[in-house]
Structures are given as structure tokens and as C-alpha cells.
Amino acid sequence: MRATKIICTIGPKTSRFEILRQLSEKGMNVARLNMSHGTLEWHRSVIQSIKRINKKTGSPIAILIDTKGPEVRTGDVRHNILLKKGDPLTLTIRHQAELEPRCVEVSYDGFVKEVEVDDTVLIDGGMLSLKVRDIKGKDVLCESLDDGILTSRRHINIRGKSADLPSITDKDWQDINFGIENKIDFIALSFVRGASSVTTLQNYLEEKKAPIDILAKIESAEAIPQLDEIISVTDGIMIARGDLGAELPYEEVPLLQDEIIRKCRKAGKPVVVATHMLESMIINPTPTRAEVTDITHAVLQGADAIMLSGETATGKHPLKALETMDTVAGRIERKMKSDTTVRVAVSDNSKEEIARSAAILNNNLKAVGTLVITRRGLIAALLSKCRPISPILAFTNTTHVRRRLGIHWGIHAHLIKFSKDPEITIQRAIEQLKRKKTISAGDRIIVLSDILVEGHYIETVQVRII
């Protein structure tokens, strides 16, 4: 069983029920809906299809909505603008129907106040680069640094700067309410610059009694100095390398990826590596060797999940892209199993220490897995932090906890009816695993649970032979 989870972005190529079912069968753990595209009706139909698949097959596919966030974009152009290196281009906040040639509107009125002469403006994540030469009123006069083509509604970044926009826009709130209404599992909050936007959303979800986890997307320069604070308050992190590489020097992105994953693992927060992982497979049926190495690096670092974007949303080979990611991650994980060291520091927190002990027992005794009985998912998540070499077989009594565990490294979550007697619950779990042929007679497993002693539940770690 693959430990690193895979998130697939759903788009026009994969929204049909049959394709969604095939993605589920081939290893999709989380379905991502990008709220920058599509209508709410379209997203609702995808959610309904995924829930039908879960009900029909017993799968725990989680649903994640990714907010659009406060983006700065170019306006519509009547005809694509062909630029050569050195050509002039004006970015303007003049809102008028007709603009002169080589002039394009910008969606954000504060753009002219935040940009400065000699700044580098990146269009579409760096597909086109401009140097600011002058600022005149509502116009920013630029010079193209590359040959390229400017089309309509392209994303704009200023190298090293983040636009001073609201963290959660009106559209985001509309989409968040849509997610609450449709009982989704995760919200990826775009362009998080500090902890306050995360806590604002958390408070709102608590008011609405919505059990939804928040993944803070790290994709702006302003977020980097606030990393520790953001990680401390969020439920997880998504490293959105596209925009991050546009706002910061691209050579810094791999170093930041290392740092963010390391900090998330230390904090026990799930971390997702996203953007461009198999970009060439949007067109081609096979990956580049550099893309295979990129996946390998993320798996070796211990990322909880890796993500497909355009590869499964609009690409020509969505199922092959998923198969490729599954194959590469699985192969690297098999190699990693030779290292049985549990690299988690001793803790004075009893739950963390019990989880660490269970992981050590698991590895040293070569158990086939660790059976975890968990109501809220906490103890299973703490065990995931320890990265045991065999699967974490988590049993919970609520469907939303089961789905939300689907983003954590190594956890394979199951649904079970709890008994007041913990031993009966454990036996029910063992019988379910035997029926699924996950375990068999003679196997050694670790059991992480609580037992009832004189009316009180006491957490225990046990070694059992099936």
C-alpha cells in the first residue's frame, strides 16, 4: 500500500463519473476542485459523483476545494500580443473599452502604487517577463525581457512582492459557503500571507459547525517570514510552487520546499507538494526524467501528499499521469523501507510518546501494520508523523474523519462501529482486515488503542499475533 497520498485536480477531462471511478481505482486519495474555473453547478455535479463512488465502492476519496484567492490578472485582449525582446508593453489601470496597441489592462487598481521602476513583472508564472521602465499616472511602462505571446487574463506577479489584497475575497467566501453546504473535507486557502487569514476561516468554520480542515497555500513572498506562525495554526500546508517561483527567485523554491516539509513534519502537520510535477504529461504520454526525479525528491523528503494539476484536469493522459505518479512513489517507498529509524524526538506529551513507541515497535518487530482505533483521527495523525515502515490501519466511526485522514502519509482509514468495550472494537477491526486479506493468520500487528479499566479509558500499545 502506497504511503504517499496523491491529489488529483478534476477538470473537463476527468469530471465524468466513469473517469472519476477509474481515478479512484488507480490510486486517487483526494479530489481537488479548483474554484478559479467552472461554475458552482459544475463543481456540485463532480462532488455528487465522488460521493456516489464512495458510497458504491466503499472508497474514502476526500474532496478539497481550492479557493481562487486575491489574484492580479491582465484583462482581455482582442488579439494575442506578440512580443519580442525589448518591445514596449504598457500595463494600465485605465478602465476603458478601447486601449492603444501594446497596452493591456490590469485587474488590480493598486498595481501602480506597488510597482516601482526596475521591478520585474512576471506574466503567467514567468512565461513572459517585463522590466518596469517608467510609471506615468495610471500606466506602467514596461519592456519585454523575452520573446513571447500575451493572451487574455494571465496571472501577474511582481518579483519579490505580494499584492496588498484581502486574504479572502468575496468570491472565496461564496465558494467556502458552497463547500460547507456540500460537506467537503478540505479547503486549500490561496495566497496565505500570515496566520490571521487561517484563524479567520477556522473561526468561521467553527461557527458553522463545519468539520473541514484548512490547508494554507504557501505561494507568496510575504508568507515566508511567517512560516512558523502559519504552520502552528493551520491544519496543513500546500506548497504551491508555481506562484512561489514567480514571486521569489526560482532557485530558492527547492530550498524552501525542503524547509517547509521539514517544519511540517516536525509539527506533525500534513504537507502537500504541488504544481508542475508531471507537467509534460499534459501533452505527452510519458514523463521527463527530471519530473520523475522531482516526485522522487518529494517522496524522499517525506511529503504527505503530491498533487497533479493540469495533468488530470485538462491533460491528454490523466489516467497515465496518475499511474506514473503512483508507480514512482511506490518504488521509492519500497527502497525507503530499509531505514527503520524513527526520527521523532522524545516528547512530554503522552499521546505523542505512545505513537512514537508504537512506530518503534512496528519497525523493530517487522509488524505487517499498526491497527489504530481513533475517534477524531488525532492518534493516527501522530503515528503518521513518526513514519512507521508498515501501513497505519486506522479505524474510526465517522465518515468525515475517515476521509480527512486520507491526506496523511501512511494512513489507510476504515469505517467501523465502535463498542463500549474497546476489545470488541479491536476484534471487529481485525475481522474486517482479515476479510479484506490485509492481514492473515500468523501475522504480527501493533495495536494502538484505549482499554476500559474501572470505568476509565487508558491508552495502550499492544503486540498481537493474528
C-alpha positions as CSV (number, residue, x, y, z in Angstrom):
1,M,0.0,0.0,0.0
2,R,1.4,3.4,-1.1
3,A,2.1,5.7,1.9
4,T,2.4,9.0,0.0
5,K,-1.0,10.3,-1.0
6,I,-2.0,11.6,-4.4
7,I,-4.3,14.5,-5.0
8,C,-5.9,14.8,-8.5
9,T,-7.3,18.0,-9.8
10,I,-10.6,17.4,-11.5
11,G,-11.4,19.2,-14.7
12,P,-13.1,18.8,-18.1
13,K,-11.0,15.7,-18.9
14,T,-11.9,13.9,-15.7
15,S,-15.3,15.1,-14.5
16,R,-17.3,12.2,-16.0
17,F,-18.4,9.6,-13.5
18,E,-16.6,6.7,-15.2
19,I,-13.3,8.6,-15.3
20,L,-13.6,9.6,-11.7
21,R,-14.3,6.0,-10.8
22,Q,-11.1,4.9,-12.7
23,L,-9.1,7.6,-10.9
24,S,-10.4,6.2,-7.6
25,E,-9.4,2.7,-8.6
26,K,-5.9,3.7,-9.8
27,G,-5.0,5.4,-6.5
28,M,-6.5,8.9,-6.2
29,N,-6.8,9.8,-2.5
30,V,-8.1,13.3,-2.7
31,A,-10.1,15.1,-5.5
32,R,-9.2,18.7,-5.9
33,L,-11.7,21.3,-7.3
34,N,-10.1,24.5,-8.5
35,M,-12.6,27.2,-7.8
36,S,-10.9,29.6,-10.2
37,H,-12.6,27.6,-13.0
38,G,-16.0,26.2,-13.6
39,T,-19.5,27.1,-12.3
40,L,-20.8,26.1,-8.9
41,E,-23.3,23.8,-10.6
42,W,-20.4,22.0,-12.4
43,H,-18.5,21.6,-9.1
44,R,-21.6,20.4,-7.4
45,S,-22.1,17.7,-10.0
46,V,-18.5,16.5,-9.5
47,I,-18.9,16.4,-5.7
48,Q,-22.1,14.3,-6.1
49,S,-20.3,11.9,-8.5
50,I,-17.4,11.4,-6.0
51,K,-19.9,10.8,-3.2
52,R,-21.7,8.2,-5.3
53,I,-18.4,6.5,-5.9
54,N,-17.6,6.5,-2.2
55,K,-21.0,5.0,-1.4
56,K,-20.9,2.4,-4.2
57,T,-17.3,1.2,-3.7
58,G,-16.6,2.0,-0.1
59,S,-13.8,4.3,-1.1
60,P,-12.8,7.2,1.2
61,I,-12.0,9.7,-1.5
62,A,-11.8,13.1,0.1
63,I,-12.9,16.4,-1.5
64,L,-10.8,19.5,-1.5
65,I,-11.8,22.9,-2.8
66,D,-9.0,25.3,-3.8
67,T,-10.0,29.0,-3.4
68,K,-9.2,31.4,-6.2
69,G,-7.7,33.9,-3.8
70,P,-6.8,37.6,-4.5
71,E,-5.2,37.2,-7.9
72,V,-3.9,40.0,-10.1
73,R,-4.5,39.4,-13.8
74,T,-4.3,41.1,-17.2
75,G,-7.5,41.9,-18.9
76,D,-8.9,40.6,-22.2
77,V,-7.1,41.3,-25.4
78,R,-8.8,41.4,-28.8
79,H,-5.9,39.7,-30.4
80,N,-2.9,38.0,-28.9
81,I,0.0,40.4,-28.4
82,L,3.3,39.1,-30.0
83,L,6.3,40.5,-28.1
84,K,10.0,40.4,-29.0
85,K,12.8,41.0,-26.5
86,G,13.0,44.8,-26.0
87,D,9.4,45.5,-27.2
88,P,7.4,48.0,-25.1
89,L,4.2,47.0,-23.3
90,T,2.0,49.2,-21.1
91,L,0.1,47.8,-18.1
92,T,-2.7,50.1,-17.2
93,I,-5.5,50.5,-14.6
94,R,-7.4,52.8,-17.0
95,H,-10.8,51.1,-17.3
96,Q,-11.9,51.9,-20.9
97,A,-13.3,49.9,-23.7
98,E,-10.5,50.7,-26.2
99,L,-6.8,50.7,-25.5
100,E,-4.0,51.6,-27.8
101,P,-1.8,48.8,-29.3
102,R,0.6,47.1,-26.9
103,C,-1.5,48.2,-23.9
104,V,-3.3,45.8,-21.6
105,E,-5.5,46.4,-18.5
106,V,-4.6,45.1,-15.0
107,S,-7.4,43.9,-12.7
108,Y,-5.9,45.5,-9.5
109,D,-6.1,49.3,-9.1
110,G,-3.4,49.3,-6.5
111,F,-0.9,47.9,-9.0
112,V,0.6,51.3,-10.0
113,K,1.2,52.2,-6.3
114,E,3.0,48.9,-5.5
115,V,5.2,48.6,-8.6
116,E,8.5,50.5,-8.9
117,V,10.9,51.3,-11.7
118,D,13.3,48.4,-12.4
119,D,10.8,45.9,-10.8
120,T,10.4,42.6,-12.8
121,V,6.8,41.8,-13.6
122,L,6.1,38.1,-14.4
123,I,3.2,37.1,-16.6
124,D,1.7,33.7,-16.3
125,G,4.3,32.5,-13.7
126,G,7.2,33.7,-15.8
127,M,6.2,32.6,-19.3
128,L,6.7,36.3,-20.1
129,S,8.9,38.7,-18.1
130,L,8.8,42.5,-18.2
131,K,11.1,45.2,-16.8
132,V,9.4,48.3,-15.4
133,R,10.9,51.4,-17.1
134,D,8.6,54.2,-16.0
135,I,5.3,54.9,-14.2
136,K,3.0,57.6,-15.6
137,G,-0.3,58.2,-13.8
138,K,-2.4,55.0,-14.4
139,D,0.2,53.5,-16.7
140,V,3.1,51.3,-16.0
141,L,5.5,51.3,-19.0
142,C,7.4,48.1,-19.4
143,E,10.0,46.5,-21.7
144,S,9.8,42.8,-22.6
145,L,12.7,40.7,-21.4
146,D,11.8,37.8,-23.6
147,D,10.1,36.8,-26.8
148,G,6.6,35.7,-26.0
149,I,2.8,35.9,-26.6
150,L,0.4,37.7,-24.2
151,T,-3.1,36.3,-24.2
152,S,-6.1,37.3,-22.1
153,R,-6.5,37.0,-18.3
154,R,-2.9,36.0,-17.5
155,H,-1.7,35.9,-13.9
156,I,0.7,38.7,-12.8
157,N,3.4,38.7,-10.1
158,I,5.9,41.3,-9.1
159,R,9.2,39.6,-8.3
160,G,9.8,39.7,-4.6
161,K,6.5,41.4,-3.7
162,S,3.0,40.4,-2.8
163,A,0.0,42.5,-3.8
164,D,-1.8,44.2,-0.9
165,L,-5.1,42.5,-1.4
166,P,-7.6,41.0,1.0
167,S,-6.6,37.4,2.0
168,I,-10.1,36.1,1.5
169,T,-12.2,37.7,-1.3
170,D,-15.9,37.9,-1.7
171,K,-15.7,35.1,-4.3
172,D,-13.7,33.0,-1.8
173,W,-16.4,33.4,0.9
174,Q,-19.0,32.3,-1.7
175,D,-17.0,29.2,-2.5
176,I,-16.3,28.4,1.1
177,N,-20.1,28.5,1.9
178,F,-20.6,26.3,-1.2
179,G,-18.0,23.8,0.3
180,I,-19.8,23.9,3.7
181,E,-23.1,23.3,2.1
182,N,-21.7,20.3,0.1
183,K,-19.9,18.8,3.1
184,I,-16.4,18.8,1.6
185,D,-13.3,17.8,3.6
186,F,-10.6,20.3,2.9
187,I,-10.2,23.9,1.9
188,A,-6.9,25.0,0.3
189,L,-6.7,28.7,1.2
190,S,-4.8,30.6,-1.5
191,F,-2.2,33.2,-1.1
192,V,-1.9,33.0,2.7
193,R,0.4,35.7,3.9
194,G,0.0,35.3,7.7
195,A,-1.7,33.3,10.4
196,S,-4.7,35.7,10.7
197,S,-6.4,34.6,7.5
198,V,-6.2,31.0,8.6
199,T,-7.7,31.7,12.0
200,T,-10.4,33.9,10.5
201,L,-11.5,31.0,8.4
202,Q,-11.2,28.5,11.2
203,N,-13.4,30.6,13.4
204,Y,-16.0,30.9,10.6
205,L,-16.0,27.1,10.1
206,E,-16.4,26.6,13.9
207,E,-19.4,28.9,13.9
208,K,-20.9,26.9,11.0
209,K,-20.1,23.7,12.8
210,A,-18.3,22.5,9.6
211,P,-15.7,19.8,10.2
212,I,-13.4,21.0,7.4
213,D,-9.6,21.1,7.6
214,I,-7.7,24.1,6.2
215,L,-4.5,23.7,4.0
216,A,-2.7,27.0,3.9
217,K,-1.2,27.5,0.5
218,I,2.3,28.9,0.6
219,E,2.7,30.8,-2.7
220,S,3.7,34.4,-1.8
221,A,6.9,36.1,-0.8
222,E,5.2,37.7,2.2
223,A,4.3,34.2,3.7
224,I,7.9,33.1,4.0
225,P,8.9,35.1,7.2
226,Q,5.6,34.0,8.7
227,L,6.0,30.3,8.1
228,D,6.3,29.1,11.7
229,E,3.3,31.0,12.8
230,I,1.2,29.8,9.8
231,I,2.2,26.2,10.4
232,S,1.3,26.4,14.1
233,V,-2.3,27.4,13.4
234,T,-3.2,25.6,10.2
235,D,-4.3,22.0,9.7
236,G,-1.8,21.5,6.9
237,I,0.3,23.2,4.2
238,M,0.3,23.1,0.4
239,I,3.5,24.3,-1.3
240,A,2.2,26.0,-4.5
241,R,5.5,26.1,-6.3
242,G,4.2,28.0,-9.4
243,D,3.4,31.3,-7.8
244,L,6.1,30.9,-5.2
245,G,8.6,30.6,-8.0
246,A,7.2,33.7,-9.6
247,E,7.4,35.9,-6.5
248,L,10.8,34.6,-5.4
249,P,13.9,33.6,-7.4
250,Y,13.2,30.2,-8.8
251,E,16.4,28.7,-7.4
252,E,15.1,29.4,-3.9
253,V,12.0,27.2,-4.4
254,P,13.7,23.8,-3.8
255,L,15.3,25.1,-0.7
256,L,12.0,26.4,0.6
257,Q,10.3,23.1,-0.2
258,D,12.9,21.3,1.9
259,E,12.4,23.8,4.8
260,I,8.6,23.7,4.7
261,I,8.4,19.9,4.6
262,R,10.9,19.6,7.5
263,K,9.0,22.1,9.6
264,C,5.6,20.4,8.8
265,R,7.0,17.0,9.7
266,K,8.3,18.3,13.0
267,A,4.9,19.9,13.8
268,G,3.0,16.8,12.7
269,K,1.1,18.8,10.0
270,P,0.4,17.2,6.6
271,V,2.2,18.9,3.7
272,V,1.4,18.7,0.0
273,V,3.9,19.3,-2.8
274,A,2.0,20.9,-5.7
275,T,2.5,22.3,-9.2
276,H,4.3,21.1,-12.3
277,M,5.1,17.6,-11.0
278,L,4.3,15.9,-14.3
279,E,3.7,19.0,-16.4
280,S,4.9,17.4,-19.7
281,M,2.2,14.7,-19.4
282,I,-0.4,17.3,-20.1
283,I,0.7,16.6,-23.7
284,N,3.0,13.6,-23.7
285,P,2.2,10.0,-22.6
286,T,5.4,9.6,-20.7
287,P,7.2,11.9,-18.1
288,T,10.6,13.5,-18.4
289,R,13.3,12.0,-16.2
290,A,13.5,15.3,-14.4
291,E,9.8,15.0,-13.4
292,V,10.4,11.5,-12.1
293,T,13.3,12.9,-10.0
294,D,11.0,15.7,-8.7
295,I,8.5,13.1,-7.5
296,T,11.3,11.1,-6.0
297,H,12.7,14.1,-4.1
298,A,9.3,14.9,-2.6
299,V,8.8,11.3,-1.5
300,L,12.2,11.1,0.0
301,Q,11.6,14.3,1.9
302,G,8.5,12.7,3.4
303,A,5.8,14.8,1.9
304,D,2.4,13.6,2.9
305,A,0.9,14.1,-0.5
306,I,1.9,15.0,-4.0
307,M,-0.5,16.7,-6.5
308,L,-1.5,16.6,-10.1
309,S,-3.0,19.8,-11.6
310,G,-3.4,20.3,-15.3
311,E,-2.2,16.7,-15.9
312,T,-5.6,15.4,-14.7
313,A,-7.7,18.5,-15.2
314,T,-7.1,19.2,-18.9
315,G,-4.3,16.9,-20.0
316,K,-4.5,14.3,-22.7
317,H,-3.4,11.4,-20.4
318,P,-4.9,11.9,-17.0
319,L,-5.0,8.2,-16.1
320,K,-1.4,7.6,-17.3
321,A,-0.3,10.6,-15.2
322,L,-1.8,9.1,-12.1
323,E,-0.4,5.7,-12.8
324,T,3.1,7.3,-13.3
325,M,2.9,9.2,-10.0
326,D,1.7,6.0,-8.2
327,T,4.4,3.9,-9.7
328,V,7.3,6.3,-8.9
329,A,6.1,7.0,-5.4
330,G,5.6,3.3,-4.7
331,R,9.0,2.3,-6.0
332,I,10.8,4.9,-3.9
333,E,8.9,4.0,-0.8
334,R,10.0,0.3,-1.2
335,K,13.6,1.5,-1.2
336,M,13.0,3.7,1.9
337,K,11.7,0.7,4.0
338,S,15.3,-0.4,4.6
339,D,15.7,2.5,7.0
340,T,13.8,1.6,10.2
341,T,14.9,4.5,12.3
342,V,12.1,6.6,13.9
343,R,13.3,10.2,13.6
344,V,10.9,11.8,16.0
345,A,12.2,13.5,19.2
346,V,11.1,12.3,22.6
347,S,8.1,14.2,23.8
348,D,6.5,15.0,27.2
349,N,3.1,14.7,25.5
350,S,1.7,11.3,26.4
351,K,-0.2,10.8,23.1
352,E,2.9,11.7,21.0
353,E,5.1,9.4,23.1
354,I,2.7,6.5,22.7
355,A,2.6,7.0,19.0
356,R,6.4,7.1,18.8
357,S,6.6,3.9,20.9
358,A,4.1,2.2,18.5
359,A,6.2,3.2,15.5
360,I,9.4,1.8,17.1
361,L,7.7,-1.5,17.9
362,N,6.3,-1.6,14.4
363,N,9.7,-1.2,12.8
364,N,11.8,-3.3,15.2
365,L,9.3,-6.3,15.2
366,K,8.7,-6.0,11.5
367,A,4.9,-5.9,12.0
368,V,2.6,-6.0,9.0
369,G,0.9,-2.9,10.2
370,T,-0.4,-0.9,13.1
371,L,-4.1,-1.0,13.9
372,V,-5.3,2.3,15.4
373,I,-8.7,2.9,16.9
374,T,-9.3,6.6,16.7
375,R,-12.4,8.8,17.1
376,R,-11.1,12.1,15.9
377,G,-8.1,10.9,13.9
378,L,-5.5,12.5,16.3
379,I,-3.6,9.5,17.4
380,A,-3.5,8.1,13.8
381,A,-2.1,11.5,12.6
382,L,0.6,11.4,15.4
383,L,1.6,8.0,14.3
384,S,1.8,9.2,10.7
385,K,4.3,11.8,11.9
386,C,6.6,9.0,13.1
387,R,6.6,7.4,9.6
388,P,6.5,3.7,10.5
389,I,7.6,1.4,7.7
390,S,4.4,-0.6,7.5
391,P,0.8,0.7,7.0
392,I,-1.2,2.6,9.5
393,L,-4.6,0.8,9.6
394,A,-6.9,3.4,11.2
395,F,-10.4,2.6,12.3
396,T,-12.9,5.4,13.0
397,N,-16.7,5.5,13.4
398,T,-17.3,8.7,11.3
399,T,-17.1,9.0,7.6
400,H,-15.7,12.6,7.6
401,V,-12.8,11.6,9.9
402,R,-12.1,8.7,7.6
403,R,-11.9,10.9,4.5
404,R,-9.8,13.6,6.2
405,L,-7.2,11.0,7.3
406,G,-6.8,10.3,3.6
407,I,-4.3,13.1,3.2
408,H,-1.9,11.9,5.9
409,W,1.2,9.8,5.0
410,G,0.8,6.1,5.5
411,I,-2.8,6.1,6.9
412,H,-5.3,3.7,5.3
413,A,-8.6,4.6,7.0
414,H,-11.6,2.3,7.6
415,L,-15.1,2.7,9.0
416,I,-16.3,0.7,11.9
417,K,-19.0,0.7,14.6
418,F,-17.5,1.3,18.0
419,S,-18.5,-0.8,21.0
420,K,-18.4,0.4,24.6
421,D,-16.0,-2.4,25.1
422,P,-12.7,-1.5,23.3
423,E,-11.7,-5.1,22.9
424,I,-14.8,-5.8,20.9
425,T,-14.0,-2.9,18.7
426,I,-10.5,-4.2,18.1
427,Q,-11.8,-7.7,17.2
428,R,-14.2,-6.1,14.8
429,A,-11.3,-4.3,13.1
430,I,-9.2,-7.4,12.9
431,E,-12.0,-9.4,11.3
432,Q,-12.6,-6.6,8.8
433,L,-8.8,-6.6,7.9
434,K,-8.9,-10.4,7.6
435,R,-11.9,-10.3,5.2
436,K,-10.1,-7.8,3.1
437,K,-7.0,-10.0,3.2
438,T,-4.9,-7.1,4.5
439,I,-3.7,-9.4,7.4
440,S,-3.8,-13.2,7.8
441,A,-3.2,-15.8,10.5
442,G,0.3,-15.7,12.0
443,D,0.8,-12.0,11.2
444,R,2.2,-9.7,13.9
445,I,0.4,-6.4,14.3
446,I,0.8,-3.5,16.7
447,V,-2.5,-2.2,18.2
448,L,-2.7,1.4,19.3
449,S,-6.0,1.9,21.2
450,D,-7.6,2.5,24.6
451,I,-8.8,-0.1,27.0
452,L,-11.6,0.3,29.6
453,V,-10.2,-0.1,33.2
454,E,-12.6,0.5,36.1
455,G,-14.7,2.9,34.0
456,H,-11.8,4.9,32.5
457,Y,-10.2,4.7,29.1
458,I,-6.4,4.1,29.2
459,E,-4.3,4.4,26.0
460,T,-2.3,1.3,25.3
461,V,0.2,-0.1,22.8
462,Q,-0.1,-3.9,22.3
463,V,1.7,-6.5,20.2
464,R,-0.6,-9.2,18.8
465,I,-0.2,-12.3,16.7
466,I,-3.3,-12.9,14.5
